[in-house]
């Protein structure tokens, strides 16, 4: 599940191109297995206040960063929460319920 980064130098255009690649099929399969194993009646937050709710491939975090969403910036977390609550992105979730 490592991320491979390749750096290309385009001398004609004087650009540096960084390309990230990651096999994420196993991550999504694991997410689905965790989601299906989670008891529907179980609370989203456990007694310690923590439940793993999602696993996001690093290449997706990189892509979001390029498009202006900083996963690590608390100011962007409301957008991230909206994404994770959206059914289109359900393959990232490891637990049911709303965040």
Secondary structure, DSSP 8 states (H G I E B T S, - for coil): --EEEEEEEETTTTEEEEEEEE--HHHHHHHHHHHHHS-TTS-SS-TTS----B---HHHHHHHHHTT--TT-GGGHHHHHHHHHSGGGGGGBSS-S--
